[in-house]
């Protein structure tokens, strides 16, 4: 599977929504003090999509879809991710363990929707694990 734009860029559109690392600092008593860092392990999700039940790059081109737009929401807020339509799969890593929901949609070159949104049913992310979500964009989903 190719390295995704999401993994390389690690970008979050809304601040603080899905931060993968939590640092806590504890001050010691008296004249001595110490800092302790606590790492919260993260998980990931693979969004695996098809257009018309296939992974044919020309279907993206023919339909005018250039990118996949993913919105994920958890108890901490929401974040948005973008991947090239012809990748047909992307890994979103650094997710804090939690229950997530969201939506995916194909967009054209200027960011306008080419499909209706596909709602992602709630799914759990566990530390150190990767979940896979399959999505298809059938002919009737295109605008």
C-alpha positions as CSV (number, residue, x, y, z in Angstrom):
1,X,0.0,0.0,0.0
2,X,1.5,3.4,-0.9
3,X,2.4,5.9,1.8
4,X,-0.4,8.3,2.1
5,X,-0.4,12.0,2.0
6,X,-2.2,12.0,5.3
7,X,0.7,10.1,7.0
8,X,3.4,12.3,5.5
9,X,1.7,15.6,6.2
10,X,0.0,14.6,9.5
11,X,-2.2,17.6,9.2
12,X,-5.2,18.4,11.4
13,X,-7.7,21.0,10.2
14,X,-9.3,21.7,13.6
15,X,-6.8,22.2,16.4
16,X,-6.5,19.7,19.2
17,X,-9.1,17.3,17.8
18,X,-7.2,14.1,17.6
19,X,-3.8,14.7,19.2
20,X,-1.9,11.4,19.5
21,X,0.5,12.3,22.3
22,X,-0.4,13.5,25.8
23,X,2.4,14.9,28.1
24,X,1.8,15.4,31.8
25,X,4.2,17.2,34.0
26,X,4.3,16.4,37.7
27,X,6.2,18.7,40.1
28,X,7.9,17.1,43.1
29,X,7.6,18.3,46.6
30,X,10.1,20.5,48.4
31,X,13.2,21.9,46.7
32,X,13.4,19.0,44.2
33,X,11.1,18.7,41.2
34,X,10.9,16.3,38.3
35,X,9.1,16.1,35.0
36,X,7.4,12.8,34.0
37,X,6.2,12.3,30.4
38,X,3.4,9.9,29.9
39,X,2.8,8.6,26.3
40,X,-0.7,7.6,25.2
41,X,-0.3,5.0,22.5
42,X,-2.2,5.7,19.3
43,X,-4.0,3.6,16.8
44,X,-4.8,4.0,13.1
45,X,-7.5,3.4,10.5
46,X,-7.2,2.5,6.9
47,X,-9.9,4.0,4.7
48,X,-10.1,1.7,1.6
49,X,-12.4,2.9,-1.2
50,X,-13.7,1.9,-4.6
51,X,-15.4,3.8,-7.3
52,X,-18.2,1.8,-9.0
53,X,-17.0,-1.3,-7.0
54,X,-13.5,-1.1,-8.6
55,X,-10.1,0.5,-8.1
56,X,-9.6,1.8,-11.6
57,X,-7.8,5.2,-11.7
58,X,-9.5,6.3,-14.9
59,X,-12.9,6.1,-13.0
60,X,-11.7,8.9,-10.8
61,X,-10.6,11.0,-13.8
62,X,-13.8,10.2,-15.8
63,X,-16.0,11.2,-12.8
64,X,-14.1,14.4,-12.2
65,X,-13.0,13.3,-8.7
66,X,-9.5,14.2,-7.7
67,X,-9.5,13.7,-3.9
68,X,-11.1,11.8,-1.1
69,X,-12.1,14.0,1.8
70,X,-12.4,12.3,5.2
71,X,-13.9,13.8,8.3
72,X,-13.4,11.9,11.6
73,X,-15.1,12.8,14.9
74,X,-14.4,11.6,18.4
75,X,-15.0,12.8,21.9
76,X,-12.3,15.4,21.5
77,X,-13.6,17.0,18.3
78,X,-13.1,16.5,14.6
79,X,-10.4,16.5,12.0
80,X,-10.3,16.4,8.3
81,X,-8.0,14.6,5.9
82,X,-7.5,14.6,2.1
83,X,-6.0,11.9,-0.2
84,X,-5.7,11.5,-3.9
85,X,-8.7,9.7,-5.4
86,X,-6.5,7.2,-7.3
87,X,-4.7,6.0,-4.2
88,X,-7.9,4.0,-3.3
89,X,-6.6,3.5,0.3
90,X,-5.1,5.7,2.9
91,X,-3.9,5.2,6.5
92,X,-4.7,7.8,9.1
93,X,-2.4,7.2,12.0
94,X,-1.8,8.9,15.4
95,X,-5.5,8.5,16.5
96,X,-6.1,8.4,20.2
97,X,-8.0,5.4,21.4
98,X,-11.7,6.3,21.3
99,X,-14.9,5.7,19.4
100,X,-15.0,7.6,16.1
101,X,-17.6,8.4,13.4
102,X,-17.3,10.4,10.3
103,X,-18.0,10.8,6.6
104,X,-16.1,10.5,3.3
105,X,-16.8,12.2,0.0
106,X,-15.0,12.5,-3.4
107,X,-14.2,16.1,-4.4
108,X,-13.2,17.7,-7.7
109,X,-10.0,19.8,-8.3
110,X,-11.5,23.0,-6.8
111,X,-12.9,21.1,-3.7
112,X,-16.5,20.9,-4.9
113,X,-18.4,17.6,-4.0
114,X,-18.5,15.0,-6.8
115,X,-20.4,12.5,-4.6
116,X,-22.8,12.5,-1.8
117,X,-21.2,11.9,1.6
118,X,-20.9,8.3,2.8
119,X,-21.5,8.2,6.6
120,X,-19.0,6.1,8.6
121,X,-20.7,4.1,11.3
122,X,-19.1,4.4,14.7
123,X,-15.9,2.4,15.1
124,X,-13.4,2.0,17.8
125,X,-9.7,2.8,17.6
126,X,-7.4,0.8,19.9
127,X,-3.8,1.6,20.9
128,X,-1.3,-0.2,18.7
129,X,-4.0,-1.5,16.3
130,X,-5.2,-0.7,12.8
131,X,-8.9,-0.9,11.7
132,X,-10.0,-1.0,8.1
133,X,-13.1,0.7,6.8
134,X,-14.3,-0.1,3.3
135,X,-16.3,2.4,1.3
136,X,-17.8,2.3,-2.3
137,X,-19.0,5.2,-4.4
138,X,-21.7,3.7,-6.6
139,X,-22.9,5.4,-9.8
140,X,-25.9,6.9,-8.0
141,X,-23.7,8.7,-5.5
142,X,-22.2,11.0,-8.1
143,X,-23.6,14.5,-8.5
